[in-house]
Each structure stands twice: as C-alpha cells, then as structure tokens.
Amino acid sequence: MKAEAEIIFVAYPSSGHLLVAIEFAKSLIKRDDRIHTISIIHWAIPLAPQAHLFAKSLVASQPRIRLVALPEIQNPPPLELFYKASEAYILEFTKKAVPYVKDALSTLVSSRNESGSVRVVGLVIDFFCVPLIQVANEFNLPCYIFQTSNAGFSCMMKYLPERHRTIASKLELTSGEVEHPIPGYVCPVPTKVMPPGMFVKESYEAWVEIAEKFPGAKGILVNSFSGLEKNAFDYFGNRHDNYPPVYPVGPVLSLEDRPSPNLDPSDRDRVMRWLEDQPESSVVYICFGSLGMHGKPQIAEIARAIELVGHRFLWSVRTNPTKKASPYDLLPDGFLDRTASKVLVCDWAPQVEVLAHKAIGGFVSHCGWNSTLESLWFGVPIATWPMKAEQQLNAFTMVKELGLAVELRLDYVSGYGEIIKAKEIAGAIRSLMDGEDTLRKKVKEMSESARKALMDGGSSFVAVKRFLDELIGGDA
C-alpha cells in the first residue's frame, strides 16, 4: 500500500518531552507503512537552548521524520514567571507560539494539498500544547493529546476541573494530609503529593486551564500500559461525560544510547568499564535527572548515607552547566578517598545502558516518568525521591498504589529547603537492596508485562492500532 498519510506532532521543546515524542513518532512509522511522514513542530525556549540539537540527533537515522523549527517567539513571558510558577510560564509561552504554529501548519497542509499524493491526517500535541486544539479545529483536523506522564496523572487532570468547580482556589500546603478521592486511584491521594505547582496561584490556574481543554481532544494517548495501571485505564474504559477515549500506548522508551551536549565519550566508557568490574545486582545507581541538582548540604548527607550503608554506588552528581563546576567540588573532604573501592562519582551517566547492566541492583530516582519506565523495563527497583513537576504523584503511584517502589520520600518538593538526613536516606537504601525479594520479584514481573504490552496482540499494540485506524482509516 502506498504511504499517503502525514501526521503532525507539536512537541513541548524540552529534552525530555522531545525525546518521548520522537520515540513515539519512530514507533508509529515502524508500525504502519501507510505513514509517509511525521513532521514535528517545535520552538526554542530559553531553559533548553540545546534541545533542538538533541532532537536533530534523535531523528538523524529516520528520514521519514522531519523537524519543523519555528522562528524565535517574540515577547516571551519573563523568566521570573518560570521560577515563580513554571506551569504558568509554560502555558503562556505556548500561547505565544500559537500563531507561529498556525502559520507552519498552514504551510504544511497547503503543500500536501498541492502535491495530492499525501494528506495531513491529524495532529498529536503535547499536553502542555492544548491551546492548539482550537487551531486543529480551524483546519478540520482531529487532534490527539500525547500524555508523556502516566494514567494516574491523566486521572488527576480529569479530577482537577471537577474540584475547581467546587473549590475555586489553589491547594494549601497546610492541608497536606487531606485526601482527594481521585477516580481511577484505589488509594485516596493526599494533598502533599500533588504537583507543587498546585500550591501556587498562577500555576494552579494554569493547571486548571490545561485540564479543562482535555475534553476538546479526540483522544488522549498515555505513555503507560494497562498491565501497570489497570485501575486507571479501567476507569477511562468506562466512558465518562463525553470525555475522549484514553489509549495506553506505552511504554514509549528510547533504548538507544542517547547523546548529551558537550559529552566526552571517555566519560561513558569510564562508567561502563567500572560497572563491568562489579558483582551482579550489587550497585545502587543514584541520579535525579538532567535537572536534578542538590546543594552542598544535601550532597553531604547523601555522601554520609553512602558511607553508612557500605554498598557499591554509581552516583551521578549533576552540576549547573552555566557555572562549569565539577561534581567533585561538591563532595565532602576525603569522601572519594574513603570510598574509592566501592563508589564511582560522575556528572553524566548513560542511563539506559546503566539500568540495563547486570551490576545494577537498585535506583534512587527523582521519579520522572521516563526514568520510572526505564527502571521498570529493565526490572530495577526504585527508592523514590521526587524533585519537581508531577514526580511526587509518580512516587505515590509507584509506592502506595502499585507497590513497585520503596519510599524514601513522597513529598520532598512540598518541604522545599528541607535537608533529608543521612540516616533516613540510608534506611531507604537498605530497604531497597537488603529487603525482602517480594518487591524485586514484582518489578521483574512488571518488566515482562511491559514487553508483552508492545507485542503483537498486547494491550498497547492493540491500542495503537485502534488509534491509527481511527486517524488514517482502513486496516493497518
């Protein structure tokens, strides 16, 4: 069958969101030969100036994916807004980009109409880009939201406008133990694990505005799988109030070695050589994501915990790239000498390769959803230390809802400024590495479930087919 369909993605231009959008696009092209091209519209944001280079490297091997970079967005919101209320900043930036996206979309649709051989069949937009649903309507194109987080987060997004209609105000930190009966969750969700932006007026209003636009989409594509979040997907399976269908399409993972700006390849080789010398399942990997940076007092407590526990550790200590500091500058005096036989400290680590390595036995993680899925894929249990965004809710889901992680903290962000002491960190790591085998067994079983979901006939395989048939028409 001749390829005739073009799908247009609009990605939020941070590295994490671009990564998942591009990997999802790759999986669709590999899956369905009716797809001629996927064009990914994106723009530059000051907080991720290297994201476009990262995106280029990811699509270099796939000629049927093309990146459409928008001109510089004029009059962007001030960066001060991001540091005060990041979700409000992101939403305002997206609104500024709308006319640019509309122009790019007009050009793409017109060129396809003139060629006659390929037609634009629809839009797939990042959930932060929901103001573009109206633009899709103007072009008479079906619009699907690509939810880069999990189904539990989607449940929260459905609940939020319902709560707002009753209580039209942000959440309060003082009500941290108050529980929310979020449909799709078995456990009531305490206020303290909701995204920290919910406690800031401007961000809360942005969250509500985004959530209120979800029903305007034709469908919601969620980067998760039904074997992991059965209750949440079952809830959405019972259609509610004309809410759009929710498709489990994950796990969407980038399992290739991912590039990192300004990376010295010798750093990667040093990490992997060290892992080769460690016993199986003996190493604790500590990493808080590309933006997960701690100050010296917290790093000192982590270092003390490492010495208390005595396990082997691979510790990624991220530093501010603008200050060109070394991770070693942040460590306590004498730490490297005292732990030289069991600890490797690095700035960047090739996370997928690390988690896939037989030496890794546990992961102290910020619970970003990409990292969480990667750990499940490779059967590595997590100790939760959320840092920002929806990571607290992810941690709650993994620990309380699913029983697939050890609780180090669930609500670290809401206690901003607090230093977690070495004794508490060490206790969680001991539970992770020396606890009962029940957790490790459950995580291994979920790893198998993730793989089955993507196989022919699996839940995500079937959901993607249904989405593509609905979008393109006919049989794949």
C-alpha positions in Angstrom: 0.0 0.0 0.0 1.3 3.4 -0.9 2.2 5.6 2.0 -0.2 8.5 1.9 -0.6 9.9 5.5 1.3 12.7 7.2 0.9 13.1 11.0 1.9 16.4 12.5 3.3 16.4 16.1 3.6 19.5 18.2 6.1 18.9 21.0 6.9 20.9 24.1 10.5 21.7 23.4 12.3 20.4 26.5 14.7 17.5 26.0 12.5 15.0 28.0 9.3 15.8 26.1 11.0 15.9 22.7 12.7 12.6 23.4 9.4 10.8 24.1 7.6 12.5 21.2 10.3 11.5 18.7 10.4 7.9 20.0 6.7 7.6 19.7 6.8 9.0 16.2 9.5 6.4 15.3 7.4 3.6 16.7 4.4 4.7 14.6 6.5 4.8 11.4 8.0 1.4 12.1 4.5 0.1 12.8 2.4 1.4 9.9 3.6 1.7 6.3 0.6 4.0 5.5 2.5 6.8 7.2 4.5 8.8 4.7 5.9 11.4 7.1 5.7 12.7 10.6 6.5 16.4 11.0 7.4 17.6 14.4 6.8 21.3 15.1 8.8 22.8 17.9 10.3 26.1 19.1 13.1 27.2 21.2 12.8 28.0 24.9 15.5 29.8 27.0 15.6 27.0 29.5 16.5 24.3 27.0 18.7 26.0 24.4 20.3 22.7 23.3 17.0 20.8 22.8 16.9 21.4 19.1 20.4 19.8 18.7 19.3 16.9 20.8 16.2 16.5 18.6 18.3 16.6 15.4 20.5 13.8 16.7 17.5 11.6 17.6 15.9 11.9 14.1 19.1 11.6 12.1 18.5 7.9 11.4 14.8 8.3 10.4 14.3 10.2 7.2 10.6 10.0 7.4 10.6 12.2 10.5 11.3 15.9 9.8 11.7 18.7 12.3 10.0 22.0 11.7 11.6 24.7 13.8 9.6 27.8 14.3 11.1 31.3 14.2 12.1 32.8 17.5 9.0 33.5 19.6 8.7 37.2 20.1 7.8 38.8 23.5 8.0 35.5 25.5 6.9 35.6 29.2 9.6 36.7 31.6 11.8 34.0 33.1 10.9 35.3 36.6 7.5 33.7 36.0 9.1 30.3 35.4 10.9 30.4 38.7 7.7 31.5 40.5 5.1 29.4 38.6 6.6 27.1 36.0 3.4 25.8 34.6 2.0 29.3 34.1 5.2 30.2 32.2 5.0 27.1 30.0 1.3 27.8 29.2 1.9 31.4 28.4 4.9 30.5 26.2 2.7 28.0 24.3 0.0 30.7 23.8 2.7 33.0 22.3 3.7 30.2 19.9 0.1 29.6 18.7 0.2 32.0 15.7 3.6 30.6 14.6 2.3 27.0 14.8 -0.8 28.1 12.8 1.4 29.5 10.0 3.6 26.4 9.9 0.5 24.2 9.9 -1.0 26.2 7.1 2.2 25.8 5.0 2.3 22.0 5.7 -1.3 21.4 4.8 -1.2 23.6 1.7 1.9 21.9 0.4 0.3 18.5 0.9 -2.9 19.6 -0.8 -1.0 20.8 -3.8 1.0 17.6 -4.1 -2.2 15.5 -3.9 -0.3 12.3 -3.1 0.0 12.8 0.7 -2.6 14.2 3.1 -2.3 15.5 6.6 -4.5 13.3 8.7 -4.2 14.9 12.1 -2.3 16.5 15.0 -0.7 14.9 18.0 0.1 17.5 20.6 2.0 17.5 23.9 -0.4 18.0 26.8 1.2 21.4 27.5 0.1 22.5 24.0 -3.6 22.1 24.5 -4.3 25.7 23.3 -3.6 24.2 19.8 -6.8 22.1 19.9 -8.7 25.1 18.6 -6.2 25.6 15.8 -6.7 21.9 14.8 -10.4 22.5 14.7 -9.9 25.5 12.4 -8.0 23.2 9.9 -10.7 20.5 10.4 -8.0 18.1 11.7 -8.5 15.6 14.5 -6.3 16.4 17.5 -4.9 13.9 20.0 -3.1 14.8 23.2 0.1 12.8 23.9 0.4 12.5 27.6 4.1 12.0 28.5 3.2 11.0 32.0 1.1 8.2 33.3 -2.6 7.3 33.5 -2.7 8.3 37.2 -1.7 11.8 36.1 -4.5 11.7 33.5 -6.9 10.8 36.3 -5.8 13.8 38.2 -6.2 16.1 35.2 -9.8 14.9 34.8 -10.4 15.4 38.6 -8.9 18.9 38.8 -11.7 20.9 36.9 -14.3 19.0 38.9 -12.6 20.0 42.2 -12.2 23.6 40.9 -15.9 23.9 40.2 -16.5 23.2 43.9 -13.4 24.9 45.4 -12.1 27.6 43.1 -8.7 28.0 44.8 -5.3 26.5 44.8 -4.4 23.7 47.2 -2.8 24.7 50.6 0.3 23.1 52.0 -1.2 23.2 55.4 -3.8 20.7 54.2 -1.1 18.2 53.2 -2.8 15.2 54.8 -6.2 15.9 53.3 -7.1 13.2 50.8 -8.6 13.5 47.4 -10.9 10.8 46.0 -9.4 10.9 42.5 -11.3 8.4 40.3 -9.0 5.8 38.9 -6.9 5.6 42.1 -7.6 2.9 44.6 -5.9 4.8 47.3 -7.1 8.3 48.3 -4.4 10.8 47.1 -3.1 13.2 49.9 -2.7 16.8 49.0 1.0 16.7 49.9 1.9 14.5 46.8 0.1 16.7 44.3 2.3 18.6 41.9 3.9 21.5 43.7 2.5 24.0 41.2 -0.9 23.3 42.7 0.1 25.3 45.7 1.0 28.4 43.7 -1.9 30.5 42.5 -0.6 31.2 38.9 0.4 27.6 38.3 -2.8 26.2 39.8 -4.8 28.3 37.4 -2.6 27.1 34.5 -3.2 23.5 35.5 -6.9 24.0 35.6 -6.9 25.8 32.2 -4.9 23.0 30.7 -7.1 20.3 32.2 -10.3 22.0 31.1 -9.2 21.7 27.5 -8.6 17.9 27.6 -12.3 17.1 26.7 -11.8 19.0 23.4 -9.3 16.4 22.1 -10.4 13.4 20.0 -8.3 11.1 22.2 -5.6 11.0 24.8 -2.5 8.9 24.2 -0.9 7.9 27.5 2.7 6.7 27.9 1.8 3.8 30.1 0.3 0.3 29.7 -2.7 -1.4 31.2 -0.7 -4.1 33.0 0.9 -1.4 35.1 -2.1 0.9 35.7 -5.1 -1.4 35.4 -7.4 0.6 37.7 -6.8 3.9 36.0 -7.3 2.5 32.4 -10.3 0.6 33.5 -11.8 3.9 34.8 -11.3 5.6 31.5 -12.6 2.5 29.7 -16.0 3.3 31.2 -16.7 6.4 29.1 -17.5 9.5 31.2 -19.3 12.7 30.3 -18.2 12.6 26.7 -14.6 12.5 27.8 -12.3 11.5 25.0 -11.0 7.9 24.8 -7.7 7.2 26.6 -5.3 4.9 24.8 -2.4 3.1 26.6 0.4 3.4 24.1 3.4 2.8 26.3 6.0 2.2 27.4 7.5 4.6 24.9 11.2 4.3 25.5 14.4 5.4 23.9 16.6 2.4 24.4 19.4 3.6 22.1 22.4 5.4 23.6 21.3 9.0 23.8 23.6 11.9 23.1 24.4 14.5 25.6 25.7 18.0 24.7 29.4 18.5 25.3 29.8 14.9 26.4 33.2 13.4 26.4 32.8 9.8 25.2 35.5 8.8 27.6 33.1 9.6 30.5 30.7 7.0 29.2 33.5 4.4 28.8 34.7 5.1 32.3 31.3 4.4 33.8 30.7 1.2 31.8 34.2 -0.2 32.5 33.6 0.3 36.2 30.3 -1.5 36.1 31.8 -4.4 34.3 34.0 -5.0 37.4 31.1 -5.1 39.9 29.2 -8.2 41.0 25.7 -8.8 39.7 22.9 -6.7 41.3 25.3 -5.1 43.7 25.3 -1.4 42.6 22.9 1.3 43.7 22.5 3.9 40.9 21.7 7.4 42.2 20.5 10.0 39.7 17.9 12.8 39.9 17.5 13.5 36.2 19.1 16.1 33.9 17.8 19.0 36.1 18.0 17.3 39.5 20.7 19.3 41.3 21.2 19.5 45.1 23.2 22.0 47.1 26.3 21.0 49.1 24.5 20.4 52.4 22.2 17.7 50.8 25.0 16.2 48.9 27.0 15.9 52.1 24.0 13.9 53.6 23.9 11.6 50.6 27.6 11.0 50.9 27.3 10.2 54.6 24.4 7.8 53.8 26.6 6.1 51.2 29.3 5.5 53.8 26.8 4.3 56.4 25.3 1.7 54.0 28.5 0.4 52.6 27.0 -0.9 49.3 28.5 -0.1 45.9 27.3 3.1 44.3 27.3 4.8 40.9 26.4 8.4 41.8 25.5 11.0 39.1 26.1 14.4 40.7 24.6 17.0 38.4 26.1 20.5 38.4 24.9 23.8 37.0 26.3 23.9 33.4 26.5 27.7 33.4 28.9 27.5 36.3 31.2 24.9 34.8 31.7 23.2 38.2 33.0 19.7 38.7 30.8 17.3 40.7 33.9 16.6 42.8 33.8 20.2 44.1 30.6 19.5 45.9 31.7 16.4 47.8 32.8 16.3 51.4 36.6 16.3 52.0 38.1 12.9 51.9 34.9 11.2 50.6 36.4 9.9 47.3 39.5 8.5 49.1 37.4 6.7 51.8 35.0 5.2 49.2 37.3 4.6 46.3 36.9 0.8 46.3 33.1 0.9 46.1 31.9 4.2 44.7 32.1 5.9 41.3 31.0 9.6 41.1 30.3 11.1 37.7 28.4 14.1 36.3 26.5 12.4 33.5 25.8 8.7 33.1 24.3 6.8 30.1 21.2 5.9 32.0 19.7 3.4 29.7 22.9 1.4 29.5 23.4 1.7 33.2 19.9 0.4 34.1 20.3 -2.4 31.6 23.6 -3.6 33.2 23.6 -6.7 35.3 25.5 -5.0 38.1 22.7 -2.5 38.9 20.6 -3.7 41.8 18.6 -0.5 42.7 17.9 3.0 41.6 17.5 6.1 43.8 15.4 8.2 41.5 13.5 11.5 41.1 10.7 9.5 39.6 10.5 11.4 36.3 8.2 9.2 34.3 10.8 8.4 31.6 13.2 7.2 34.3 10.5 5.2 36.0 9.5 3.4 32.8 13.2 2.7 32.1 13.7 1.2 35.5 10.6 -1.0 35.1 11.6 -2.1 31.7 15.0 -3.4 33.0 13.5 -4.7 36.2 15.4 -2.4 38.6 13.5 -1.4 41.8 13.4 2.2 42.8 13.7 4.2 46.0 11.6 7.4 45.4 13.0 10.9 45.8 10.8 13.2 43.7 12.1 16.7 42.9 9.5 18.7 40.9 6.5 18.7 38.5 4.4 15.6 38.8 7.2 13.4 40.3 5.6 13.4 43.7 2.4 11.9 42.2 4.5 9.4 40.3 6.3 8.4 43.5 2.9 8.0 45.3 1.6 5.8 42.5 4.7 3.6 42.5 4.8 3.1 46.3 1.2 3.3 47.6 -0.9 2.5 44.5 1.2 -0.2 42.8 3.7 -1.4 45.5 6.5 -1.3 43.0 9.0 1.0 44.8 10.5 1.8 48.2 9.5 5.1 49.8 12.5 7.4 50.6 10.2 10.4 50.2 6.9 11.1 48.5 6.6 14.8 49.3 10.1 16.2 49.2 9.2 19.1 47.0 6.5 20.4 49.3 9.2 20.6 52.0 11.4 22.8 49.9 14.5 23.8 51.7 14.5 20.7 54.0 17.6 18.6 54.1 17.0 14.9 54.2 19.4 13.4 56.7 21.8 10.6 56.0 20.1 8.1 58.4 16.8 8.4 56.5 18.5 8.0 53.1 20.5 5.0 54.3 17.3 3.3 55.7 15.6 3.6 52.4 18.6 2.2 50.5 18.9 -0.7 52.9 15.2 -1.5 52.3 15.8 -1.3 48.6 18.9 -3.5 48.5 18.5 -5.8 51.5 14.8 -6.0 51.9 12.5 -9.0 51.0 12.6 -10.3 47.5 8.9 -9.6 47.0 9.5 -6.1 45.6 12.2 -7.3 43.2 10.0 -10.1 42.0 7.1 -7.8 41.4 9.3 -5.4 39.4 10.6 -8.2 37.3 7.1 -9.4 36.6 6.2 -5.8 35.5 9.2 -5.8 33.2 7.8 -8.8 31.4 4.3 -7.2 31.3 5.8 -4.0 29.7 7.3 -6.1 26.9 4.1 -8.1 26.4 2.1 -4.9 26.1 4.1 -3.9 23.0 4.0 -7.3 21.3 1.5 -8.2 18.6 -1.8 -8.6 20.4 -0.6 -6.8 23.6 -2.7 -4.1 25.2 -0.6 -1.2 23.9 -0.2 -2.8 20.5 -3.9 -3.1 20.1 -4.5 0.5 21.4 -2.0 2.0 18.9 -3.7 0.1 16.1 -7.1 1.4 17.1 -5.7 5.0 17.2 -4.0 4.7 13.8 -7.0 3.2 12.1 -9.2 5.9 13.6 -6.7 8.6 12.4 -5.8 7.2 8.9 -8.8 5.0 8.2 -8.9 1.4 6.9 -6.8 -1.5 8.2 -3.2 -1.3 9.1 
